[in-house]
Structures are given as C-alpha cells and as structure tokens.
Amino acid sequence: MRPDVKGFFDDATHTVTYVVSDPATKACAIIDSVLDFCHNSGRTETVSADKVVHYIKTNNLSVEWILETHTHADHLSAAPYLQTLLGGKVAIGENIPDIQKVFGEVFNEAEEFDRDGSQFDHLFKDEEGLTLGDIKAKVIFTPGHTPACACYLIGDAIFVGDTLFMPDYGSARCDFPGGDAGQLYDSVQKIYALPDTTRMFLCHDYKAPGRDEFAWETTVGDQKTNNKHLNVNVSREEFIKMRTARDKTLKMPKLILPSIQVNMRAGHLPPAEDDGKHYLKIPINSV
C-alpha cells in the first residue's frame, strides 16, 4: 500500500507533476502534468512533459491514469500529449461542468463547446474507489479553491492539488469563481481525518520566506500541527476571515486566461479556426 512517488518540479510555474507507481506491478498514474507555454510568444513546448515520458519509459512503467486535481489556473495541462505517447485515461472530478459553464460564459464559447465534462475519459464521483495496479486508491472531493477540486488517496499517499501548500506557506486562495473559504476549511477537515503518517504531496511550492529549498512533500500530522493558515487550532470563522482578507490582496495568476481555456478542455487547445491555427481569447474589462 506504499506507492513509489516521483516528483518533477517545473520552475516556470512552480508546479509539481507526479508519477505514482505500484512497485509490484509497474502500473502508474501521472498527476497534474505541465505543458510548457511562453506567454510572450504564444508557443508551447513539451520539455517538462518529456522528462515524465523519459522516466516512465526508463522504468518500464505502464500508465493507467492521467489525473487532474482541478482545472488549473497557473499552467497548461500536458494530458493529451502524454496520453498520445503513453496511453492511460484522463480523469477529473465530476464537478468539472461547474467550471466549464462559468468559464464558457467568461470566454463567450460557442455552443459547440460541451459543458458536460465529456472532454475527459472519466469523471470521478466523491469517495469513488479505483486501483493502481494492486494498490487501492480513493477520490476525495475537496471544493473551496474551486468547486471541482479533488484529492487522490493512493495507498499511504494523498495528492491534494492546490488545497494546501507546505505548512510554512499555508492554504489555497478561494476568490476564483465558485471558490469558498468555508468549503475549503470543511474540505481540509476530511484530509485531516486521515492518519497523521499519511504522506501528503502538493501541487505547488513557492518557497516561503526563510526557507532555502523548494519542497512539496509533508504529512497530514505536520499540516495539522504546523500549517500557518489552517492547523487544528484555527476555527472555521478565523480561517474564513483570514482567507477572505488575504485573497483581496492577491493578483490573478499570470497564466490564468490561457490555462483555463485549455484545461477546461482536458488539456486540448480550442478548435483550430479557418486558417488552421489555434487561438486563445483575452476578455477585456470583463471582470
């Protein structure tokens, strides 16, 4: 019940992509992959994803799942590229239509843009069980950062997306459409109900002041005791007050506009136009 976990840190977006594997069967899952995107030129590259491909092929792993913890607002998903090379099912929580409906309006998407999650191979239900080789796993819905956030508990390891950061950095923002600080507090309590020894893997690290190295692994027990925003001594009301005030001071992520348009399509670019090229929209003064 202890999977092997390999993290790939992307310096440009501070994102960690994970390859989680069953050492007995070599079955694996890829969690929160990154497609390199240059905002200035509009060009994509696969340098980050190719490191994942190399690791999987070198270690003779077999991809069963390509998982997203949520619709990321800070990087583009490389899921389609990885699936083409490695196989596996692309999956996310079943609340993804909530994101597609909201941002379908934000980007004035045509009716041809399906808002039912059908771009993904599988939509998980809350508490749905799955397996990774011989290792049992479970999906835990954790709304708050977005309405469609989900964590993946695989053996003794949980992958929490943006729900929490390292204890010295805190918790996810809750000011995106559909976000809710109270929901995030409640979601974290579900994580904290797990054994203290449960390994916890985070989607990002921004290196809190005073820390020399990037880090993305902690434990449930460490978070419960030391998370600066949301430890066991913080009440729901205290957290909502702190989170709401802090979110008012934050800027939008640099890649939120391209990221959401791609990630709500399971990592696919918007359809090519009549010149054969793909385009991303930038809404002006709409929010």
Order of alpha helices (4+ residues) and beta strands (2+ residues): beta-beta-beta-beta-beta-alpha-beta-alpha-beta-alpha-beta-beta-beta-beta-beta-alpha-beta-beta-alpha-alpha-alpha
